[in-house]
Amino acid sequence: MANSNSKTKELRRVVVASVIGATIEWYDFFLYGVVAGIVFNKLYFPGSDPIVSTMLAYGTFAVGFLSRPIGGVIFGHFGDKIGRKSMLVMTLMIMGVSTFLIGLLPTYAQIGVAAPIILLMLRIVQGIGLGGEWGGAVLMAYEYAPIKERGFYASLPQLGLAIGLCLASGVVAILSYALTDVQFLTWGWRLAFILSAVLVFIGMWIRLTVMETPEFRAIKKHNSETQIPFFDMMKRYPGNVLKGMAARYIDGVFFNIFGVFSINYLTNSIKISRTDALIGVMASAVVMCFFIPFFGRLSDRMGRTKVFFWGALITSFSAVPAFWFMINSADNVLVVWLSIVIPLGILYASIYGPEAALFCDLFDAKVRYTGISFVYQFSGIFASGLTPIIATYLLKTGSGQPWHIVGYILFAGLVSAFAALSIGKGKTSDIELEHPGLQKAR
């Protein structure tokens, strides 16, 4: 009984450490996305054409996604060789320092072309840090959890995205409300980045108290870790890598259109205030916190591929009424908020909740850190990083109407739904052979 209580306490400690660490990382990463279209386009990429300036600002946002696979491979390699915990401490520090420095960076008007170049470099460092963070945070919870509850516990670090987005949009919304436009553009936005230093200190203190996962300790005990996890992963799981990346498509596209691009769209096209747009995204993130674990638990009971399949279809098709209401209810901010909260806060959680365990199920413990990091981060280049740029372009080709964007979302949903079906019909993985009960969880 005492041993059971000890395991439960350790699991709780691991979950708390994973959630807090992931929250800080996502706060840092998405703070950049929230600010890119409303600040960086003016201060670091000034130009006569506001659309070009915005696309350049979103270009540096995309670079963070380009560098994430590098971080995923590097930290995934050492996470599978040395351990999950030590990599998580390093990634948190990398993200925190780079975000803090962005808050101190002089503008284009102050130091010229050096400003966007340094901003680009810091964004690359951010991407490398988050590339290693996500996989480690998810694995700590997944590998500590009971087999039949892995969907639920692996979904808890996913709350970091919702809480981090809520903090990022919330802090910027408060600053936007409290300050004049001149004050906000001059120095107010910097406070949101400098705040990261405090969050990192708290996260580091908590994360240093957890132990290594039982599965990795077992691998080290028997000296059974693989020499080069990336090559081993590609040799044994090439099909799973492709299926996982395709399944990830709707996640990246939908989130970055509703959680990042929508702020710029609502402000410039629908003509609602920046604060109101940020509040809508922040409310979505709050609601999402309740539905991510709900769908994670549901995936343990109904099967991960089934929940993910229907989630991909329903979520993508929700873009049709969402954008229709945004266009036709510009004078009713409550309807505009609901047009973001329902698709992003509720329906999107049906994808993001079971996604972590779905990807973990694709690989065994020897290459799992590398596997899920590569699948999630490499696919993020196309699914996430390029989405705000693509959406900005599609909005222009649609003469300011969002229906080309909606078509892109629908395409992404169909691709991911088909990939989920393929995963469900795939062969039994090594981890299922080790734990036969996991097959029922899928």
GIGI-V460612 format. One record per residue. N is the residue number from 1. RES is the residue in one small letter. PSI is psi in whole degrees, -180 to 180 (none if undefined). OMEGA is omega in degrees with one decimal (none if undefined). D_CENTER is the distance of its C-alpha to the mean C-alpha in Angstrom with 1 decimal. Layout:
n={N N}
res={RES RES}
psi={PSI PSI}
omega={OMEGA OMEGA}
d_center={D_CENTER D_CENTER}
//
This chain:
n={1 2 3 4 5 6 7 8 9 10 11 12 13 14 15 16 17 18 19 20 21 22 23 24 25 26 27 28 29 30 31 32 33 34 35 36 37 38 39 40 41 42 43 44 45 46 47 48 49 50 51 52 53 54 55 56 57 58 59 60 61 62 63 64 65 66 67 68 69 70 71 72 73 74 75 76 77 78 79 80 81 82 83 84 85 86 87 88 89 90 91 92 93 94 95 96 97 98 99 100 101 102 103 104 105 106 107 108 109 110 111 112 113 114 115 116 117 118 119 120 121 122 123 124 125 126 127 128 129 130 131 132 133 134 135 136 137 138 139 140 141 142 143 144 145 146 147 148 149 150 151 152 153 154 155 156 157 158 159 160 161 162 163 164 165 166 167 168 169 170 171 172 173 174 175 176 177 178 179 180 181 182 183 184 185 186 187 188 189 190 191 192 193 194 195 196 197 198 199 200 201 202 203 204 205 206 207 208 209 210 211 212 213 214 215 216 217 218 219 220 221 222 223 224 225 226 227 228 229 230 231 232 233 234 235 236 237 238 239 240 241 242 243 244 245 246 247 248 249 250 251 252 253 254 255 256 257 258 259 260 261 262 263 264 265 266 267 268 269 270 271 272 273 274 275 276 277 278 279 280 281 282 283 284 285 286 287 288 289 290 291 292 293 294 295 296 297 298 299 300 301 302 303 304 305 306 307 308 309 310 311 312 313 314 315 316 317 318 319 320 321 322 323 324 325 326 327 328 329 330 331 332 333 334 335 336 337 338 339 340 341 342 343 344 345 346 347 348 349 350 351 352 353 354 355 356 357 358 359 360 361 362 363 364 365 366 367 368 369 370 371 372 373 374 375 376 377 378 379 380 381 382 383 384 385 386 387 388 389 390 391 392 393 394 395 396 397 398 399 400 401 402 403 404 405 406 407 408 409 410 411 412 413 414 415 416 417 418 419 420 421 422 423 424 425 426 427 428 429 430 431 432 433 434 435 436 437 438 439 440 441 442}
res={m a n s n s k t k e l r r v v v a s v i g a t i e w y d f f l y g v v a g i v f n k l y f p g s d p i v s t m l a y g t f a v g f l s r p i g g v i f g h f g d k i g r k s m l v m t l m i m g v s t f l i g l l p t y a q i g v a a p i i l l m l r i v q g i g l g g e w g g a v l m a y e y a p i k e r g f y a s l p q l g l a i g l c l a s g v v a i l s y a l t d v q f l t w g w r l a f i l s a v l v f i g m w i r l t v m e t p e f r a i k k h n s e t q i p f f d m m k r y p g n v l k g m a a r y i d g v f f n i f g v f s i n y l t n s i k i s r t d a l i g v m a s a v v m c f f i p f f g r l s d r m g r t k v f f w g a l i t s f s a v p a f w f m i n s a d n v l v v w l s i v i p l g i l y a s i y g p e a a l f c d l f d a k v r y t g i s f v y q f s g i f a s g l t p i i a t y l l k t g s g q p w h i v g y i l f a g l v s a f a a l s i g k g k t s d i e l e h p g l q k a r}
psi={-43 -39 -38 -43 -38 -41 -39 -43 -41 -40 -44 -42 -42 -45 -45 -45 -40 -45 -46 -44 -46 -36 -46 -44 -46 -34 -49 -46 -45 -18 -40 -45 -39 -40 -24 -48 -6 -14 -56 -32 -26 -41 -27 -18 57 146 170 -27 111 -29 -43 -42 -41 -42 -36 -42 -44 -23 -42 -31 -43 -34 -33 -34 -31 -35 -14 -40 -32 -47 -38 -44 -45 -56 -28 -42 -53 -27 -35 -19 -45 -43 157 -42 -49 -35 -36 -35 -42 -44 -37 -41 -42 -47 -44 -45 -45 -39 -43 -42 -32 -38 -18 -3 127 159 176 -39 -23 -42 9 -145 -18 -29 -55 -29 -46 -40 -42 -43 -42 -35 -36 -43 -42 -47 -40 -42 -48 -28 -33 -21 -49 -49 -42 -42 -43 -44 -37 -43 -44 -46 -17 -24 153 146 -46 0 18 -31 -43 -52 -34 -22 -22 -43 -22 -21 -24 -37 -48 -46 -40 -43 -40 -45 -45 -51 -34 -46 -44 -38 -43 -45 -38 -39 -40 -23 158 165 -40 -45 -42 -46 -28 -50 -18 -43 -27 -31 -36 -35 -39 -31 -25 -33 -40 -44 -40 -40 -44 -46 -39 -41 -42 -42 -29 -11 -9 159 169 156 150 -41 -41 -36 -37 -39 -44 -36 -38 8 43 11 150 154 -51 94 -37 -47 -38 -42 -47 -29 -43 -24 42 -39 -41 -34 -48 -42 -42 -42 -39 -38 -31 -16 -53 -33 -55 -43 -51 -46 -45 -21 -46 -29 -22 -61 -33 -30 -46 -40 -47 -36 -45 -31 -45 -19 37 165 155 -40 -44 -40 -43 -37 -40 -45 -40 -42 -38 -42 -39 -47 -39 -32 -30 -29 -23 -53 -29 -48 -27 -43 -41 -34 -27 -30 -41 -20 135 -42 -35 -47 -42 -40 -55 -33 -43 -43 -52 -42 -47 -41 -19 -15 -29 -60 -31 -51 -31 -44 -36 -45 -43 3 34 -26 1 94 -29 -43 -40 -44 -45 -30 -17 -44 -45 -51 -46 -43 -35 -60 -41 -31 -24 -18 -52 -29 -56 -7 -43 -50 -34 -44 -39 -36 -18 -15 155 173 -24 -33 14 -41 -49 -44 -54 -32 -44 -46 -49 -43 -39 -43 -26 -22 -49 -42 -34 -57 -39 -12 -49 -35 -47 -43 -41 -42 -45 -33 -38 -43 -25 16 39 -7 146 9 -27 -37 -43 -42 -38 -41 -44 -41 -46 -40 -41 -40 -46 -37 -43 -40 -39 -41 -41 -39 -42 -30 0 170 160 132 169 -38 -30 -31 -34 -34 85 -29 -19 -29 -37 -32 -24 none}
omega={179.6 179.3 178.9 178.3 178.8 178.9 179.8 178.9 180.0 177.9 178.8 -179.6 179.0 -179.6 179.6 179.9 -179.7 -177.7 -177.9 178.4 179.4 178.1 -179.4 -179.7 -179.0 175.0 179.9 -173.2 -176.1 171.9 177.3 -179.0 179.8 -175.5 -172.6 -174.3 -177.7 -179.4 -173.1 177.9 -179.3 -172.7 -174.9 179.2 -177.8 179.6 -178.2 -179.5 -177.3 178.9 178.3 179.0 179.2 179.8 176.0 177.8 176.8 176.3 176.3 173.2 -179.4 -179.2 176.2 177.7 177.3 -178.4 -178.9 176.5 177.0 176.6 179.6 -179.5 -178.1 -176.8 174.2 178.6 -177.8 175.2 176.5 -179.5 -173.6 -179.2 -176.8 -171.1 -175.1 178.8 -179.9 177.2 -179.0 -177.4 179.2 179.4 179.9 180.0 -176.2 -178.5 -177.7 179.2 178.5 -178.6 175.3 179.6 -179.2 -171.4 175.7 -176.2 177.4 -179.6 -176.4 -176.2 175.4 -172.2 177.9 -177.1 178.2 178.6 178.6 177.2 178.2 -179.6 179.5 177.1 176.8 178.7 175.9 -178.4 178.7 179.7 -179.1 178.2 178.1 -175.6 -170.8 -178.1 -179.1 -179.4 179.2 -177.1 179.2 179.7 -176.5 -174.2 173.8 -170.5 170.5 -173.6 -174.2 178.9 -175.9 177.0 -179.4 -174.9 177.1 178.2 -175.8 174.1 176.6 174.8 178.7 178.1 -178.0 -179.0 178.9 176.9 179.1 179.0 -177.6 -179.3 -179.5 179.4 179.5 178.7 179.2 179.1 178.9 -178.6 -173.1 -174.9 172.2 179.4 -180.0 179.1 -179.0 -178.5 -177.8 -176.0 -174.1 -178.3 -177.8 -179.3 -179.2 179.4 -179.6 177.6 -178.6 -178.1 178.6 -178.8 -179.7 179.2 179.3 -179.1 -179.6 -179.8 -179.8 -174.0 -179.3 -177.5 -175.7 178.9 176.2 -176.4 -179.0 -178.0 -180.0 177.4 178.6 178.3 178.7 -179.0 -178.0 179.5 -174.4 178.4 -178.4 -176.5 179.6 -174.1 -177.5 179.9 178.0 178.0 -178.2 179.4 -173.9 -173.9 -178.5 179.3 179.6 177.4 -178.8 179.3 179.5 -179.9 178.4 179.0 -177.4 -170.6 -176.1 177.8 -176.9 -178.1 -174.6 -177.7 -174.1 173.3 -177.5 -176.0 -176.5 -176.7 -175.5 -179.9 177.6 -179.1 -178.8 -178.5 -172.5 -177.0 -178.9 175.9 169.3 -175.2 178.0 179.3 179.0 178.3 179.6 178.5 178.4 178.6 179.6 178.2 177.1 -179.3 178.2 179.6 -179.0 -179.7 -179.5 -173.6 176.7 177.8 177.0 -179.3 173.1 176.1 179.9 179.4 174.5 -175.5 -175.5 -175.1 -175.0 -177.5 -179.8 179.0 -178.3 -179.8 -178.8 177.3 -179.8 -179.0 -175.4 -178.9 -178.2 -179.1 178.3 179.1 -178.3 178.3 -178.1 -179.1 177.1 179.5 177.0 -177.7 -171.7 -179.0 -177.1 -179.2 179.9 -173.0 178.5 178.1 177.3 177.6 179.5 178.8 175.1 -173.5 -177.0 179.1 -174.4 -175.8 -175.8 -171.8 179.4 179.6 178.3 174.6 -171.5 179.5 -178.0 -171.9 -175.9 179.5 177.3 179.1 179.2 179.6 -175.9 -172.8 173.8 -171.6 -178.5 -176.3 -171.9 179.1 178.2 -175.3 -176.0 178.2 -179.0 -180.0 -175.4 -172.2 -180.0 177.6 -179.7 177.5 -176.2 -173.9 -173.7 -170.6 -177.6 -173.1 178.6 178.1 178.9 -179.8 177.8 178.7 -179.8 176.9 178.5 179.3 177.8 179.1 178.0 177.1 -171.9 -168.9 172.6 176.6 179.1 177.7 177.6 177.7 179.9 178.1 179.5 179.6 179.4 177.8 -177.7 178.4 177.5 178.7 178.0 176.3 179.9 177.0 -179.6 -179.3 -176.3 -178.7 179.9 -179.0 -179.9 -176.5 177.2 177.0 177.8 -176.3 -175.9 -178.3 -178.0 -179.6 178.7 -179.4 179.9 none}
d_center={37.8 37.1 35.0 32.9 32.4 31.4 28.7 27.4 27.3 25.5 22.9 22.3 22.2 19.6 17.4 17.9 17.2 13.9 12.7 14.1 12.9 9.2 9.9 11.7 9.3 6.6 9.9 11.1 8.5 8.3 12.0 12.8 11.5 13.4 16.4 16.5 18.3 20.6 21.6 20.9 22.6 25.6 25.9 24.7 25.3 28.4 30.3 32.6 30.2 27.3 25.5 25.8 24.7 21.6 20.8 21.4 19.1 16.3 17.5 16.6 13.1 13.1 14.7 11.8 10.2 13.8 14.1 11.0 13.2 16.0 14.3 13.3 17.0 18.5 17.0 16.9 20.6 21.6 19.5 21.6 24.7 24.8 22.4 19.0 19.9 21.2 18.2 15.9 18.5 18.5 14.8 14.9 18.0 16.9 14.0 16.4 19.3 17.7 16.3 19.8 21.6 19.9 21.4 24.8 24.7 27.8 27.6 29.0 32.2 32.7 32.2 31.9 29.9 28.9 26.4 24.0 24.6 23.6 20.6 19.5 20.2 18.3 15.2 15.8 16.1 12.9 11.2 13.5 12.7 8.9 10.0 12.2 10.5 8.0 11.0 13.4 12.1 11.8 15.2 16.9 16.6 17.2 20.2 21.8 21.7 24.7 24.5 24.7 22.1 19.3 17.3 17.5 16.9 14.0 12.3 13.0 10.5 7.9 9.7 8.3 5.4 8.6 10.9 9.3 9.2 12.6 13.9 13.0 14.5 17.1 18.4 18.7 20.4 22.8 23.6 24.2 26.4 28.3 29.0 30.7 29.0 31.0 30.0 26.3 26.4 28.7 27.2 25.2 21.7 22.3 22.5 18.9 18.1 21.0 20.0 17.3 20.3 21.3 18.0 17.9 21.5 20.8 17.9 20.0 23.0 21.3 19.6 23.0 24.7 23.1 24.7 23.6 22.8 25.9 25.1 24.6 27.7 29.6 28.7 29.9 32.9 34.1 33.0 31.3 28.2 28.1 29.1 26.4 23.4 22.0 25.4 26.0 22.7 23.7 27.2 26.6 23.5 23.4 23.3 20.4 18.3 19.1 18.6 15.2 14.1 15.9 14.4 10.8 12.3 12.3 8.7 7.8 11.1 11.3 8.3 9.2 12.8 13.0 10.6 11.5 14.6 16.3 17.1 19.1 20.5 21.7 23.2 25.0 25.8 26.2 27.6 26.2 25.7 22.6 22.7 22.9 20.0 17.8 19.3 18.3 14.6 15.1 17.1 14.5 12.1 15.2 16.2 12.9 13.5 16.7 15.7 12.8 15.5 18.1 16.7 15.9 19.6 20.7 19.4 21.7 24.6 24.3 22.5 18.9 19.8 21.8 19.2 16.5 19.3 20.4 17.0 16.3 19.7 20.0 16.6 17.5 21.0 20.2 19.5 23.2 24.5 21.6 22.6 26.3 26.2 24.5 27.3 30.1 29.3 28.7 31.4 29.8 26.7 26.4 26.1 23.6 21.4 21.9 20.9 17.4 17.3 18.6 16.4 13.0 14.0 16.0 15.8 12.1 12.0 14.4 12.0 9.0 11.7 13.6 11.2 10.9 14.7 15.4 14.1 15.9 19.0 19.2 20.3 22.8 22.4 24.0 21.2 18.3 16.3 17.0 16.5 13.1 11.8 13.7 12.8 9.0 9.3 12.6 11.8 8.9 12.0 13.5 11.1 8.8 10.8 14.1 13.4 14.4 17.4 18.3 18.2 20.4 22.7 23.0 23.7 26.5 27.9 28.0 30.1 27.6 27.1 23.6 24.9 24.0 20.4 20.9 22.5 19.6 17.3 20.0 20.3 16.7 17.2 20.5 19.2 16.5 19.2 21.7 19.5 19.0 22.8 23.4 21.4 23.5 26.7 25.9 28.1 27.7 25.6 27.0 25.1 26.7 30.0 29.5 28.6 30.3 29.1 25.5 26.9 27.6 24.1 22.9}
//
